[in-house]
Amino acid sequence: MKTLFDRTRIGPLTLQNRFIRSATWEGMADGSGHLTDRLVEVYRNLARGGVGLIITSATLMTGDATGLPGMLAISDDSFIPEYQDLTAKIHGEGGQVVMQLSFTGRNGERWSPAVPSQEEIHRIVQTYGECAVRARKAGFDGVQVHAGHGFFLSQFLDKRKNTRADNYAGTPENRARIILEVYDEIRSRVGKDFAILIKINCSDFLEDDGVFAACRYACTHLAKQGIDAIEVTGGTGGAVPGLEETGFEESVFRTYAETIAAETTAPVILVGVNRTPAVMDRLLNTTEIQYFSLSRPLLRQPDLVNLWKSTPESASACTSCNQCRQPGGNICPFA
């Protein structure tokens, strides 16, 4: 029987448990995307709290990118020294951390798939590779490609949003193409001893969006090409779909993640209202899902994983009220 506190591996990484801090927008970086002391302390507390792997918030990859207030950046080499200090502190607390890479757009615009030319797409793919190299130099244990929640890569999966007339649109294979190219570019630059994960939408929860077909194609082929883990998510605009959209109040993307886990050889991470160890334990032992990621619960209780280790019957104190979206930084007002 598998347990939530098994010692396992994701690619080159050894994890002390099956809990992962999912990328969470903190809104605490400075106006140029640089770390602040407050943000460094957030990550140190997460490492102390016992989570098996930390994924940073989405990190902007170009200097002219547009994003949410207080987003981190990795757009040039000037960021490397401060991230080296951050990763050293996380490792010093016994934690491991990967950087989430996210392309949004340029010049104040949030790009859709229809905007860039093929030449610009090729340059964007190269930018992922360049930023992954910076992350490696900065001491991160890996990177995660963000292909969810309506960001640039995830929009290619949606046949309603992807209105291109070339080989990046149409069939599921074509709509997944850019994601596979991004993976290949990163792997060619960082080698096999650096973890590469992906966060990918299973559905935008719009009628006939076609996302799951393209998602399944991408995941199957990413696994064949050597992706180290796949985090299955869904929805757009930051809102987590609930009972009406998914049929579940907890672990809401379980049906999609279960399908992908059964079809691929890569470890699958389930995100989305994971609150109760008993529910996660049951999914762990009745499906091929191997990991569970947490976002809002760790805003309220950064030490939640340590609590679950000592008191597994405890439920998360997070009520999914979304009051953690606070001006000047996303924190739980009840923590």
N, C-alpha and C positions, 0 to 999 in steps of 0.2 A: 504493500500500500504506500502510495506517495503522500508526503506531507508538505505543508506550506513552508516548513523550515528545513527542507532538504538542501544539502549543499550540491549545487549544479553548475553547469557551464553554459555560457553564451559565447560561442566562438572562442577567443583566447581568454575570456574572463571567467573567473570562478566566483560565483555568487553564494553568499551565506544563507540566503532564503529566496523565496519566489516572489517577493514584493519589490516593485519598481516604482520610483517616483516618476510619474508621467510629466512631460513638459508642461509647465504651468507659468503663465505670464505673471510675473511679479510686479512689473511697472515701477521698478526701483533703480534702473540704470540711469546714468546722467543723460543729458540731451544729445550726446554724441554716441551713446551706446556703451560707454565705459562702465566698469564695475563701480559700485559704491561700497563703503564699509557696511552699510545696512544689508546690502545684498549678499556680501561675503558671509555675514553672520547667518543669513537664511540657509545657505548651503552647508555651513558647518553644523548647524542644528539638525539638518536633515541627515547628515552623515552620522552624527551622534545618536540619532533616533533609531538606527538599526536597519534602515531600508537597504535591500540588497544591491540596488543600482539606482543612481540618480541620473535623470535626463534633464538637462538645463531647459530653461524657457527657450522659445524660438529665437534664433540669433540671425540678425540681418547680415547679408553677405556682400553688399555693395554700399559704397559711401553715399550714393544718391537714392537709396532704397526708402520706401515709405512703409511705415509700420505703426504699431500701437505705441502710445506714450510709454517711455521708460523701457523700451526693448533693448536687449543686449545686441552687440554687433561684433563681427570678426572680419571686417571689410579690408583690413590691411595689417601689415606686420606689427604696427605700433601697439596692437592689442595683446600680442603674445606675452610680454612680461607680466602684465597684471593677471592674465589667466594662468600663467605658471605659478604665481603666488596662490591663486584660488585652488588649483588642483593639488598643490602641495598641502594646503590646509585640509582639504577633503580627505586625501590619502592619509594624512596624519591622524585623522579621526577614525580610520579604518574603512572609509567609504570608497566607492568607485563612481566615476562620473563620465557620461558621454555628452557631447554638445549636439543640440538639435540645430540643423541648418535649414533655413527657410528663405526662399526667394519670394518676394512680394511684388515688386515692380520698381520702376525708376521714375525720378523726377516728379515725385508726389502723386504718381498714379498707381492704383492697384491693378496690375495687368490681368487680363483674361487670356485664354489660349489664342484668341484671334489676333492679339496685338503683335507679337514678335514675328519677324521673318525667320526662315530656316537658318540663316546665318546668325541671327541673334539667339536662336535656340541653342545652336552649337556653342556660342559664347557663354550662355547661361550654364550649360552642362560643364564647361571648363571651369567656371567659377565655383561650382560645387567641389570640384577636385582641389582647386587652390585653397579653398577655405578648410577642407578636410586636412590638408597638409599643415595649415596653421594650427588647427586644433591638436594635431599630433605633436607638433613642436611645443605647444603650450602644456603638454602633459595630460591631456584628456585620454581616457581609455578607449574611446571610440567616438563615432558620430551617429546621429540619427537623421535620416532624410525625412522632412515633413511633407507628406503628400495627403494631408487631411484638412478638414474644416474650412473648405473653400479657398485655401491658399492656392498659389499658382499651379503647382503640380497636380493637386487634386482636381482642379477644374478640367484638366485634360481627360479625366476618367468619365466625366458626365457628358453624355452625347447631346444633351440640351444646351450646355454651355460651350462645348467644343464645336465650333462651327467652321473650323478650318476645312480646306479642300485639298489637303495633301496627305502624306503618309503618317501624319500625327493625329488623324481623325478618322471617324467611320467605324471600322471594326474594333472589337475589344483589343486585338493585337496592336493596332495602330494607336489607340488611345492610351495604351500602356507603354508605348515606345520610349517616350522621353524619360520615364522613370527607370527603365532598364538601362538607358544610356547614362543616366546620372550614376547609377550603381557601378557600371563598368568603369566610368571615368574615375570615380573615387578609389575603387579597388586597384586600378592600375597605378595610382599614385601613392597609396599608403601601404600596400602589401597585405598579406594574409594574417599578420599578427596584430592587427588593429581592427577592432570591432566595427561593423557597419550594420545598423538597424534601420528599419523604416517604420514610420507611422502612416497608415493608409486608410482612406475612407472606404467603408463597405457599402455605404449608401448616403446620398444627400437627403433622403426621405422626401423626394419629389416624385411625382407620378412619372413612371417610365423614364427614369434618368439613366438607366443602363450602367450605373456605377459598379454594381457587384460583379457583373460579367467581366469588366475590364480589371477590376480589383483581383478577381480570381486568376485571371491570366497573368497579371503582373506578379502575384505572389508565387504561383507555380514556377514561373521562370526565374524569379529572383532566388528561390530556393535552389534551383538547379545550378545557378551561377555562383552560389556561395554566400548569400545573405545570412547574417548571423542571428537575426530575430526579426519578427514581424509583429508590430503592435496594431491591432485592428480597432478602428474608431469609426465615427460617423457623424453626420450632420454638418451644418455650416453656421457661421456667425457666432460661435461660442456657446450656443445653447445645447445642452445634452438632451437628445431625444429620450422620452420616458415611456411610460406604460402604453400610451395611445399609439405611439409609433412602432415600438419594438415588442410589446406584449409582456415586458418585464419591468418591475420596479427597481431591481438590483441587477448588477452585472448585465447591463441592458443589451450589449452587442453580442451576447453569448452565442446565439444561433449562427450568426455570420462567422464569428471566430471559430466555432466548432467545425463548420464546413471547411474553412481554410486550413485548420490544423489537421483535418483528416486527409486533405489533398496534397499537403506539402511536407517536406522533410525538415523545414526550418522551425525552430521553436516559435510558438505563437503566444503573444501577450494580449490579454484581455483588459481593456480599459472601459470605463463608463459605469459609475455608481457602484463600485465595489465597496461594500460596507461591512459585510458580515463574514467572519472566517468560516463559519459552517457552510455558507453558500459557496464560497470559493473552494473549500475542501471537496465538496461534492462535485463541482465542475472539474476539479483537478483529477479526480478518480473515476469520472464517468465519461470524460472526453479526452481529446489529445491536447487541450489547452495546458500550457506549462507554467505560465506566469500571469501575475495580476498587477496592474498598475493603478496608482492612486494619485489624485490631484487635490481636490478640496479637503478630504480628510486630513491630509498632512499640513494644510494651512491651519487647521484647528488644533491638531495634535502632531507636531513633528516627531514625537517619540512613540507614535501609535504602534509601530512594528515591534518595538521593545515591549510595549504593553501586551500586545497579542501573544508574544512569546511566553510571557509569564502568566497571562490570564486569557487563554484563547476563547473563552466564552464571551468576552467583552465585545460589544458592537462599537463601531465608530460613533463619536459624538456629533459628527457632521450631519446636519439635517437637510443639506442641499438647498439652503435658503438663498444662496447667491449674494448674500450681503458682504461677502469677502471682496467684492469689487469696490475698493475704496479709493478716493482721490489721493494721489501721491503714493500709491502702493497697495497692492492687493493683499490684505491680511484679514484673518477672521476676527470680527469684533467681539466674539465670545471666548476667544482663546485666553 
